[in-house]
Amino acid sequence: MPLFVFLLISYTITIFGNVSIMTVCILDPKLHTPMYFFLINLSILDLCYTTSTVPHILINISHHKKTISYGGCVAQLIIFLALGATECLILVVMSFDRYVAICRPLHYVVIMNPWLCLRMAAISWFIGFSNSVLQSSLTLNMPRCGHREVDHFFCEVPALLKLSCADTKPIESELFFFSVLILLIPVTLIIISYGFIVRAVLRIKSAEGRRKAFGTCGSHMIVVSLFYGTAIYTYLQPSSSMSKDWGKMVSLFYAIFTPMLNPLIYSLRNKDMNESFKRVMPQIFLCKK
């Protein structure tokens, strides 16, 4: 019961927080910029990401018989992988947006034009779902010899590989390669872009300018650290070296708690977002009345 209540509260906060961010970004014309366009994408991802797993987890926790159909497990695996990979790439795009805004401010409007933003978002979604189809196919084609008990909160690659009765090392090598492409390369690009950003911010003479730049980028770096740190721990180490229960907790963290924290991080640390909340939310409640 304590776990059920905790997850239910977390899921409720995730829904409310991400829907609020999307609503404010759409309704406030001052937030119609590339940064907030990508933030809307991130909120959609987080909303769908948690919805693909949490409702079924809550049902299983509240029932003695904890089951999921084969079709439901496949759908959960594909959606979870697709949205997770897409979020990895959207975070890279967001770091590129911050790099252009701080290091190339005079060219920002020209470089980050609406057409480029739409293309980068669309490519991120396409690669994310393509990666999911490949990884899911490799995982689901492994022989299971009748093994049906998934020792996890939801259907995820490491847990499903443990059901296989064949040697999983070749498949793990292929999945590791895809994980490097989706996790390590993007996080490396983010680190490089923030290296240039820090160098540019330190050259700003105005203390207020430095504070604002670090405040905006700090929110993004916190989100990147939480998401990539836990995902890399899960997907970029041999399954044999991972503690079973610890692996479950880490997966639960990046599947549920990171999407819950994202809206809080972006709203609490972002002055523009706070001001928009104050402008837009009263209007929404007045319209309802």
Salt bridges, closest charged atoms under 4 A:
ASP28 OD2 - ARG279 NH2 2.50
ASP97 OD2 - ARG98 NH2 2.89
ASP151 OD2 - LYS244 NZ 3.46
ASP151 OD1 - LYS248 NZ 2.75
GLU156 OE1 - HIS152 NE2 2.97
GLU208 OE2 - ARG211 NH2 2.73
ASP245 OD1 - LYS248 NZ 3.92
